Amino acid sequence: MNSAALLSKEEIYEKFPQIKLRYQIIGDKAIGEASGFGAVWCATDKWVNSLVALKISDGDLLAEVKLCRDIDGETVRVFDFYKSEDGWHAFAMEHLGGSWVTLSAYISRHRYKNNDIQHYFDSFEIIRSVLHGLSSLHGKPYQRLNSVIHADIKPANLFVLINPKKRPHTVFRMPSYMDMIKIIDLGVGVGRGKELRGYTPAYRPEGMTQAAHGYDLYAVAVSFVELLTGRRPTHQQMGDKRRLRKALAKNSSGSEYIDNLAIDFVTTCKNAASQNATTAKKLIKILDEKLFDKESLRLMSLRGLVKNGGDDSTKADFAKILYPIIASYWGWMRRTEKRCEVVKDFVDDLLKDGIIFKGSNLKRYRVARIIV
């Protein structure tokens, strides 16, 4: 346990008299996972009667405070910064409680099951938000000044909003202007090109000793597989596409299109450790093109087909499943022959887009991969 976590409330107040004036520390010990970079305490802001988190360290926290303030979204809001006479640092930040939990807690609570395509949609949305935060942290590829590698991306350092407002007529949960993820522990970050020591072995690319954006992106890939399956993959699995496919198959989305997207994304993301051209922004662009920019009705229809077991079925079977989804989307009140034909044509559109596939013969359709 680090020295900050060993402090009592009285010792904190003694070191930081300004904190005592404004904040009432709650409890007798630090909250969350203590690290070598400080400990976090829960407190009440007596001036505005709201909960905050106080991070305290015997090391320098100024760089972390500046990062939190400079990065566009996906970080906690910082309110105050303090420095004690004996060199300790502290800052007050927003308290991530209530609907916010660590991604590791989210994974442990989630009930994993097969053909849960909504979980895949949620997971892609979460990981895109992580990439957005990292794109601000990493800066531009040619930029060295103000370019920071987090170096310890993992589910325990990512907070996720577990009760976002659901939006109608989409498979995604959050408006683009709202944060779904908070990246914490920015104090562990290092400048690009600096030597890396320590950190969490399970999420760091083997053999990589210098900080680069690919270091973080490899950790994102590992975290994404863990989020999809509930099991952290080994480095051996990450290095073999067949092993990755096998690991994900145990918790398939039920859609070949979505499963393939997940595999391809993980492969591209983890390869960033050795391919400098792959950046967080480029990965976001890939996800947008393949998923987030798709017409909402197409993704809602895919979800409906997976949920209703529409596999190796006729066009008429698929149209029967899709009609209520499309009718609700377009506000159709009456069922007509013409509208039924529109739905059948929509099935053909899904096939052309590669979202569904031909089944056991030319007159049948499927959404899931054929298991041979």
C-alpha positions as CSV (number, residue, x, y, z in Angstrom):
1,M,0.0,0.0,0.0
2,N,1.4,3.5,-0.8
3,S,2.0,6.2,1.7
4,A,-1.0,8.3,0.7
5,A,-3.4,5.4,1.4
6,L,-1.9,5.1,4.9
7,L,-2.8,8.7,5.9
8,S,-5.6,9.3,8.4
9,K,-8.1,12.1,8.0
10,E,-6.4,14.1,10.6
11,E,-3.0,13.8,8.9
12,I,-4.6,14.9,5.6
13,Y,-6.2,18.0,7.3
14,E,-2.8,18.7,8.9
15,K,-1.0,18.6,5.6
16,F,-3.7,20.5,3.7
17,P,-5.4,23.1,5.9
18,Q,-7.2,24.5,2.8
19,I,-8.9,21.1,2.3
20,K,-10.2,21.1,5.8
21,L,-11.8,24.5,5.3
22,R,-13.8,23.3,2.3
23,Y,-14.1,19.5,2.4
24,Q,-15.3,16.9,4.9
25,I,-13.6,13.6,4.2
26,I,-16.0,10.6,4.4
27,G,-14.9,7.3,6.0
28,D,-11.6,6.3,7.5
29,K,-9.8,4.9,4.5
30,A,-9.2,5.6,0.8
31,I,-11.6,4.3,-1.8
32,G,-10.9,2.4,-4.9
33,E,-7.7,0.7,-5.9
34,A,-4.6,2.4,-4.4
35,S,-1.6,2.7,-6.8
36,G,1.9,3.9,-6.6
37,F,0.6,7.3,-7.8
38,G,-1.6,8.2,-4.9
39,A,-4.9,7.3,-3.2
40,V,-8.4,8.7,-3.6
41,W,-10.7,9.7,-0.8
42,C,-14.4,10.5,-0.9
43,A,-15.4,13.9,0.6
44,T,-18.3,16.4,0.8
45,D,-17.8,19.9,-0.6
46,K,-19.3,21.9,2.3
47,W,-19.7,25.0,0.2
48,V,-22.1,23.4,-2.4
49,N,-23.1,20.3,-0.5
50,S,-22.0,17.8,-3.1
51,L,-19.7,14.7,-3.3
52,V,-16.2,15.0,-4.6
53,A,-13.2,12.8,-4.8
54,L,-9.8,13.9,-3.3
55,K,-6.7,12.5,-4.8
56,I,-3.6,12.7,-2.6
57,S,0.0,11.8,-3.3
58,D,3.5,12.4,-2.1
59,G,4.5,12.7,-5.7
60,D,3.8,15.4,-8.4
61,L,0.1,15.5,-9.5
62,L,0.3,18.8,-11.4
63,A,0.8,17.0,-14.8
64,E,-2.3,14.9,-14.2
65,V,-4.3,18.0,-13.3
66,K,-3.2,19.7,-16.5
67,L,-4.1,16.7,-18.6
68,C,-7.6,16.4,-17.1
69,R,-8.2,20.0,-17.9
70,D,-6.7,20.0,-21.4
71,I,-8.2,16.8,-22.9
72,D,-11.5,17.2,-24.7
73,G,-13.8,14.8,-22.8
74,E,-13.5,11.3,-21.3
75,T,-11.6,12.6,-18.2
76,V,-12.8,13.7,-14.8
77,R,-13.4,17.3,-14.1
78,V,-10.9,18.9,-11.7
79,F,-12.0,21.6,-9.3
80,D,-9.1,22.5,-7.0
81,F,-5.4,21.8,-6.7
82,Y,-3.4,21.9,-3.5
83,K,0.3,21.7,-2.5
84,S,1.5,21.1,1.1
85,E,4.5,22.6,2.7
86,D,6.3,19.2,2.7
87,G,5.8,18.7,-1.1
88,W,2.6,16.5,-1.1
89,H,0.0,17.2,-3.8
90,A,-3.8,16.9,-3.8
91,F,-6.7,17.8,-6.1
92,A,-10.5,17.7,-5.9
93,M,-12.3,16.2,-8.8
94,E,-15.8,15.0,-9.7
95,H,-16.9,11.9,-7.8
96,L,-17.7,9.0,-10.1
97,G,-20.4,7.2,-8.1
98,G,-24.0,6.3,-8.7
99,S,-24.3,5.3,-12.3
100,W,-20.5,5.3,-12.8
101,V,-18.6,2.1,-12.2
102,T,-15.2,0.8,-13.3
103,L,-15.2,-1.2,-16.5
104,S,-13.8,-4.1,-14.5
105,A,-16.9,-4.0,-12.2
106,Y,-19.1,-3.8,-15.2
107,I,-17.5,-6.9,-16.7
108,S,-17.8,-8.8,-13.4
109,R,-21.5,-7.9,-13.0
110,H,-22.6,-8.6,-16.6
111,R,-24.5,-11.8,-17.3
112,Y,-22.7,-13.2,-20.3
113,K,-24.8,-15.3,-22.8
114,N,-24.6,-16.3,-26.4
115,N,-26.2,-14.3,-29.2
116,D,-26.3,-11.2,-27.1
117,I,-25.9,-8.7,-30.0
118,Q,-26.9,-5.7,-27.8
119,H,-23.9,-6.4,-25.6
120,Y,-21.7,-6.1,-28.7
121,F,-23.3,-2.8,-29.7
122,D,-22.8,-1.5,-26.1
123,S,-19.2,-2.7,-26.1
124,F,-18.4,-1.1,-29.4
125,E,-19.9,2.2,-28.1
126,I,-17.8,2.0,-24.9
127,I,-14.6,1.3,-26.8
128,R,-15.2,4.1,-29.3
129,S,-15.5,6.5,-26.3
130,V,-12.2,5.2,-24.9
131,L,-10.5,5.8,-28.3
132,H,-11.9,9.3,-28.4
133,G,-10.3,10.1,-25.1
134,L,-7.0,8.5,-26.2
135,S,-7.0,10.5,-29.5
136,S,-6.9,13.7,-27.4
137,L,-4.3,12.3,-25.1
138,H,-2.0,11.0,-27.9
139,G,-2.2,14.2,-30.0
140,K,-1.2,14.1,-33.7
141,P,1.1,11.4,-35.0
142,Y,3.9,13.9,-35.8
143,Q,3.5,15.8,-32.5
144,R,6.0,15.1,-29.7
145,L,5.3,18.0,-27.4
146,N,2.1,17.5,-25.4
147,S,1.8,13.9,-26.7
148,V,1.1,11.6,-23.8
149,I,0.8,7.8,-23.6
150,H,-1.4,6.7,-20.7
151,A,0.6,3.4,-20.4
152,D,-1.9,1.7,-18.0
153,I,-5.1,1.4,-19.9
154,K,-7.2,-1.5,-18.4
155,P,-10.8,-2.0,-17.2
156,A,-9.8,-0.8,-13.7
157,N,-8.7,2.6,-15.1
158,L,-11.9,3.1,-17.1
159,F,-15.2,4.3,-15.6
160,V,-18.3,3.5,-17.6
161,L,-21.8,5.1,-17.3
162,I,-24.0,2.0,-16.7
163,N,-27.4,3.7,-16.9
164,P,-27.3,6.0,-19.9
165,K,-30.5,7.4,-21.3
166,K,-31.9,5.1,-24.0
167,R,-32.7,6.7,-27.3
168,P,-35.5,5.5,-29.6
169,H,-34.9,4.1,-33.0
170,T,-31.2,3.2,-32.5
171,V,-29.2,0.3,-31.1
172,F,-26.9,2.8,-29.4
173,R,-27.5,4.4,-26.0
174,M,-25.6,7.7,-25.8
175,P,-25.8,10.9,-27.8
176,S,-22.4,11.8,-29.3
177,Y,-22.1,14.9,-27.1
178,M,-22.3,13.0,-23.8
179,D,-19.4,11.1,-22.2
180,M,-19.9,7.4,-21.7
181,I,-16.4,6.7,-20.4
182,K,-14.0,8.5,-18.0
183,I,-10.3,7.6,-18.3
184,I,-8.6,7.9,-14.9
185,D,-5.1,7.6,-13.4
186,L,-3.6,9.9,-16.0
187,G,-0.7,10.5,-13.6
188,V,0.9,7.2,-14.7
189,G,1.2,8.6,-18.3
190,V,4.6,9.2,-20.0
191,G,5.7,11.2,-22.9
192,R,6.0,9.5,-26.3
193,G,9.4,7.8,-26.8
194,K,10.2,7.6,-23.1
195,E,11.2,4.3,-21.5
196,L,8.4,2.2,-19.9
197,R,8.9,0.3,-16.7
198,G,6.4,-1.7,-14.7
199,Y,2.6,-1.2,-15.4
200,T,0.3,-4.1,-15.8
201,P,1.9,-7.0,-17.8
202,A,-1.4,-8.5,-18.9
203,Y,-2.3,-5.4,-20.9
204,R,1.1,-4.3,-22.2
205,P,2.5,-5.6,-25.6
206,E,5.3,-8.0,-25.0
207,G,8.8,-6.7,-25.8
208,M,7.7,-3.0,-26.1
209,T,9.9,-0.8,-23.9
210,Q,9.3,2.7,-25.3
211,A,6.1,4.7,-25.0
212,A,4.1,4.9,-28.2
213,H,0.4,5.2,-29.0
214,G,0.4,1.5,-30.0
215,Y,1.1,0.6,-26.4
216,D,-2.2,2.0,-25.3
217,L,-4.1,0.6,-28.3
218,Y,-2.9,-2.9,-27.6
219,A,-4.3,-2.5,-24.1
220,V,-7.6,-1.3,-25.7
221,A,-7.7,-4.4,-27.8
222,V,-7.1,-6.7,-24.7
223,S,-9.7,-4.8,-22.7
224,F,-12.2,-5.0,-25.6
225,V,-11.9,-8.8,-25.8
226,E,-12.3,-9.0,-22.0
227,L,-15.4,-6.8,-22.2
228,L,-17.0,-8.9,-25.0
229,T,-16.3,-12.3,-23.3
230,G,-15.8,-11.7,-19.6
231,R,-12.4,-13.3,-19.9
232,R,-9.1,-11.5,-20.3
233,P,-7.2,-13.0,-23.3
234,T,-3.6,-14.2,-23.1
235,H,-0.9,-12.6,-25.2
236,Q,-0.8,-15.9,-27.2
237,Q,-4.5,-15.5,-28.0
238,M,-4.0,-11.9,-29.0
239,G,-1.2,-13.0,-31.4
240,D,-3.3,-15.6,-33.3
241,K,-6.4,-14.6,-35.2
242,R,-7.8,-18.2,-35.1
243,R,-7.4,-18.3,-31.3
244,L,-9.1,-14.9,-31.0
245,R,-12.0,-16.1,-33.1
246,K,-12.4,-19.2,-31.0
247,A,-12.4,-17.1,-27.8
248,L,-15.1,-14.8,-29.1
249,A,-17.1,-17.6,-30.5
250,K,-17.9,-18.7,-27.0
251,N,-19.9,-15.5,-26.6
252,S,-20.9,-14.8,-30.2
253,S,-23.1,-11.8,-31.0
254,G,-25.2,-14.1,-33.1
255,S,-24.3,-12.1,-36.2
256,E,-21.5,-13.0,-38.6
257,Y,-21.2,-9.4,-39.6
258,I,-20.7,-8.1,-36.1
259,D,-18.5,-11.0,-35.1
260,N,-16.2,-10.4,-38.1
261,L,-16.1,-6.7,-37.3
262,A,-15.1,-7.4,-33.7
263,I,-12.3,-9.8,-34.8
264,D,-11.0,-7.4,-37.5
265,F,-11.1,-4.4,-35.1
266,V,-9.2,-6.3,-32.4
267,T,-6.6,-7.4,-34.9
268,T,-6.1,-3.9,-36.3
269,C,-6.1,-2.4,-32.8
270,K,-3.5,-4.8,-31.3
271,N,-1.3,-4.6,-34.4
272,A,-0.9,-0.8,-33.6
273,A,1.8,-1.9,-31.2
274,S,4.1,-2.6,-34.2
275,Q,2.4,-0.4,-36.9
276,N,2.7,3.3,-36.2
277,A,0.3,4.3,-38.9
278,T,-2.6,2.9,-36.8
279,T,-3.9,5.6,-34.5
280,A,-6.9,6.1,-32.2
281,K,-8.5,8.4,-34.7
282,K,-8.1,5.9,-37.6
283,L,-9.7,3.2,-35.5
284,I,-12.6,5.5,-34.8
285,K,-12.9,6.1,-38.5
286,I,-13.0,2.3,-39.1
287,L,-15.8,1.8,-36.5
288,D,-17.8,4.7,-37.9
289,E,-17.6,3.4,-41.4
290,K,-18.5,-0.2,-40.5
291,L,-20.9,0.4,-37.7
292,F,-21.8,3.9,-36.3
293,D,-22.6,5.5,-39.6
294,K,-24.8,2.7,-40.7
295,E,-28.5,3.5,-41.0
296,S,-30.1,2.9,-37.6
297,L,-32.9,0.8,-39.2
298,R,-30.4,-1.7,-40.6
299,L,-28.8,-2.3,-37.2
300,M,-32.1,-2.5,-35.4
301,S,-33.2,-5.0,-38.0
302,L,-30.1,-7.1,-37.5
303,R,-30.7,-7.1,-33.8
304,G,-34.3,-8.2,-34.4
305,L,-33.2,-11.1,-36.6
306,V,-30.7,-12.3,-34.1
307,K,-33.2,-12.0,-31.1
308,N,-35.9,-13.8,-33.0
309,G,-33.8,-16.7,-34.2
310,G,-34.1,-15.7,-37.9
311,D,-31.4,-17.9,-39.3
312,D,-31.4,-20.1,-42.4
313,S,-34.9,-18.8,-43.2
314,T,-36.8,-17.7,-46.3
315,K,-37.2,-14.1,-47.3
316,A,-40.8,-14.3,-46.2
317,D,-39.7,-15.5,-42.7
318,F,-37.2,-12.6,-42.4
319,A,-39.8,-10.1,-43.6
320,K,-42.3,-11.4,-41.0
321,I,-39.7,-10.7,-38.2
322,L,-38.7,-7.3,-39.7
323,Y,-42.2,-5.9,-40.4
324,P,-43.0,-4.7,-36.9
325,I,-39.5,-3.2,-36.5
326,I,-39.8,-1.3,-39.8
327,A,-43.4,-0.3,-39.1
328,S,-42.5,1.2,-35.8
329,Y,-39.5,3.0,-37.3
330,W,-41.5,4.6,-40.1
331,G,-44.7,5.1,-38.1
332,W,-46.9,2.8,-40.2
333,M,-50.3,2.3,-38.8
334,R,-51.9,-0.1,-41.3
335,R,-50.5,-3.2,-42.8
336,T,-50.7,-3.2,-46.6
337,E,-49.5,-5.4,-49.4
338,K,-47.2,-2.7,-50.7
339,R,-45.6,-2.2,-47.4
340,C,-45.0,-6.0,-47.1
341,E,-43.2,-5.8,-50.4
342,V,-41.1,-2.9,-49.2
343,V,-40.0,-5.0,-46.2
344,K,-39.0,-7.9,-48.5
345,D,-37.0,-5.5,-50.7
346,F,-35.3,-4.3,-47.5
347,V,-34.2,-7.9,-46.8
348,D,-32.4,-7.8,-50.2
349,D,-30.8,-4.5,-49.2
350,L,-29.4,-6.1,-46.1
351,L,-28.0,-8.9,-48.2
352,K,-26.3,-6.4,-50.6
353,D,-24.8,-4.5,-47.7
354,G,-23.3,-7.7,-46.3
355,I,-25.2,-7.4,-43.1
356,I,-27.0,-10.8,-43.7
357,F,-25.9,-13.7,-45.8
358,K,-27.2,-16.4,-48.1
359,G,-28.2,-19.6,-46.2
360,S,-28.2,-23.2,-47.0
361,N,-29.5,-22.5,-50.5
362,L,-30.1,-19.5,-52.7
363,K,-33.6,-19.0,-51.4
364,R,-32.7,-18.9,-47.7
365,Y,-30.9,-16.3,-45.6
366,R,-28.9,-16.3,-42.4
367,V,-27.3,-13.8,-39.9
368,A,-25.0,-16.1,-38.0
369,R,-21.9,-17.9,-39.1
370,I,-22.3,-21.5,-40.3
371,I,-20.6,-23.9,-38.0
372,V,-19.0,-26.7,-39.9
